[in-house]
């Protein structure tokens, strides 16, 4: 299935994103994504066991805030 629109891409993201999901979405390394997760300054994360996740809504809000700063 080929994603056609921005909305399709957003809906294809899981509700909880792992560092590898964020790395793929931003086209960055997984290590850099893990640094974003650890910093706490980028977006709030959820700790489940020993793994960290970010809620899709929080990740998208963070992306929008970056876009506003750069405009």
C-alpha positions in Angstrom: 0.0 0.0 0.0 1.4 3.3 -1.0 0.8 6.3 1.2 -0.5 9.3 -0.7 -1.2 12.1 1.6 0.2 13.7 4.8 -2.8 12.4 6.7 -2.2 8.8 5.5 1.4 9.1 6.8 0.2 10.3 10.1 -2.4 7.6 10.5 0.2 5.0 9.6 2.3 5.9 12.6 1.7 3.7 15.7 0.1 5.3 18.8 3.3 4.8 20.7 6.5 5.5 18.8 9.8 3.8 19.7 13.2 5.5 19.0 13.5 3.4 15.8 10.1 4.7 14.7 11.1 8.3 15.4 14.5 7.7 13.6 12.7 6.5 10.5 10.2 9.3 10.6 12.9 12.0 10.9 15.5 10.2 8.7 18.0 10.3 11.6 20.1 7.6 13.3 18.5 5.5 16.0 21.2 6.7 18.4 20.3 10.3 17.8 16.6 9.5 18.3 17.5 7.8 21.6 19.3 11.0 22.6 16.1 13.0 21.9 14.2 10.5 24.1 16.7 10.9 26.9 16.9 14.6 26.8 13.3 15.1 27.9 13.5 18.6 26.3 12.1 17.4 22.9 8.9 15.6 23.9 7.5 13.8 26.9 8.2 10.1 26.9 6.5 7.1 28.5 8.6 4.5 30.3 7.2 0.9 29.9 9.6 -1.5 31.6 13.0 -0.5 30.4 11.8 0.9 27.1 10.8 4.5 26.3 8.1 5.5 23.9 6.5 8.8 22.8 2.8 9.2 22.1 2.1 9.9 18.5 0.2 13.1 19.5 3.1 14.4 21.5 5.6 13.7 18.7 3.4 15.5 16.2 2.9 18.5 18.5 6.7 18.7 18.9 7.1 18.6 15.1 4.6 21.4 14.7 6.4 23.5 17.3 9.7 23.1 15.5 8.0 24.1 12.2 6.6 27.3 13.9 10.0 28.3 15.2 11.6 27.9 11.8 8.9 29.9 10.0 
